Amino acid sequence: MGFPLGYSELLLPKLIFQAFSFLGLIQNIFYYLFSLLGLTHLIEPDPFRPDHTTHQPPPQSLSAVLIREILPVIKFKELLQESDVPDRCAVCLYEFEGDQEIRRLTNCRHIFHRTCLDPWLDHDHKTCPLCRTLFVPEQLQDDFNERLWAAAGMPDYYGEYSSFGTTLER
């Protein structure tokens, strides 16, 4: 036997679903109107609605900014004359192409796409992702530390003392 065609209990769940859908539409309209008027602070935050206003890029560390200055961005086609150039990035495993921006590390000479290496720097790593050699060569380490000290504003706090505890000449 099957269900009769005029089965009335299936109509009630369909009406409830349509009512909730209509209420959701009204909620979205009000949220949109409040956001247009700049009054979203008056609305209780919805945990299921993404809030795009609070997402900010992660702060960059001072050392990452200084390391970016040491590791210049170049085009891959500028390295094609050399014989020991790898054909792919060790991070993303995609092949390098002529106009792509890359960073060549000064100590170990590994090369990476700029877009692959910069997030590594943003996480405050100071070594090559492949061989763990320091980004900053030893001969530049003292200068790097001085610049990091100055960029952090430490001379303002310690006045007459330099970053290594000796007094500065007046």
Secondary structure, DSSP 8 states (H G I E B T S, - for coil): ----TT-GGGHHHHHHHHHHHHHHHHHHHHHHHHHHTT-GGGS---TTS--TTS-------HHHHHHHHHS-EEEGGGGTTSSS--SB-TTT--B--TT-EEEE-TTT--EEEHHHHHHHHHTT--B-TTT--BSS-HHHHHHHHHHHHHHTTHHHHHTTB-TTS-B---
